[in-house]
Amino acid sequence: MEFFISNAYAQGAQQGSPLGMLVPMVIIFAAFYFLLIRPQNKKQKAHAALVAGLNVGDEVMTAGGILGKVTNVSEHYAAIEIADGTVIKVQKTSVSQVVPKGTVDAA
């Protein structure tokens, strides 16, 4: 007596090409490089140039949002006058941007 269910046989396992697995990895790495790594490196270089170019008299804004005028610059620190007679000392790396002249007086 034969049943209507046929025997199930495993299909032959196929080996994928090593190149087939390498191509998606290369595409993912390229996407990460152009979308994440490269823009971050450009931003870091621009900030390093900004910090290296700080001069006395520049009007700056710190990462904390403090606006003031640079009165002294040393190797690692900058003195910023935030009000008449009020000078604070901050790390140069905390300066986020140099603002146009007259911004401190207008604020």
N, C-alpha and C positions, 0 to 999 in steps of 0.2 A: 504494500500500500504506500503510495507516494503522496506526500503532502504538497500543497500548492505553494509552499514557501521554499524559495530557492536558497541555496547556500550563499552566504555573504563572504566575499573574498576581499582582502585588503588590496587597495590599489598600489601600484608600484610607487615607492617614495622617490620623489625627484629632488635632486640636489640643485640648490640655487647657485648661481654664479657668485663668486666673492665680489666681483665688480658690482653686481646688483645690490649688494648691501652697502658698499662703499659710497656709491653715488648719493643716496639720500643723506648720509652723514655729512658729506662734503657740502651739500646744499644747505643743510641746517646750520653748519658752522659758518658758511658765507653769510647767511641771513643774520645770524647773531653778530657777526663782525660788522656788517654794514648798518645794522639797525641799533646796536647797543654799544659795542666796544669802540668803534671809530668815533662816533659823536662824543662819547665821554672823554676820550683822549684829547680831542680838539678843545673841549671845554676846559679840561685841566691845564692844557698848555696856555690857553687864553688867560686863565686866572693867574697862572704863574707869571706871565708877562705883566699883568696888571699889578701884582704885588711887587715885582722887581722894579717897576717904573714909578712907584709912589714917590712923590716929592713934597717938600714943605710948601704949603699953600693950596694943595689939592683939596677939593671938597669931596668927601667920601661918605658912603653909607656902609655900615657894618652888616654882618649877617643877622644881627639882632634888631636891625632897623634904626640904629642910632645914626643920626646925621650930624656931621661936623667937619671942621677944617683941620687938616694935618699941620701940626706945629713942630714936630720933631720926628725923624725917622732913624731907627737903628737897624741892626742886622735882622732882628726877629720881631721888634716891637715898633709901634707907631703911637705918638702922642696926638690925641685928637681933642680939639677945643670944641665942646658941645654947647657952651654958653659963655658969656663974658666972664673970664676968670675961672672957668670950670674946665679942667683938662683931665681926660682919662687916658690911660695907657692900655692899648689892646695889642693882641698878636696881629702881625701884618696879614696873616692868612684869613683873619676874620673879616677883612675888608672885602665886601662883595662887589662894589662898583664905585667908580669915580663918576660923580654927578657933574653937570655943567656948572660953571662959575656963576655965583649969585643965587644958587639954590638954597644955601644955608640962610642967607639974608631974607629970602622970600618966605621961608618957612617959619 
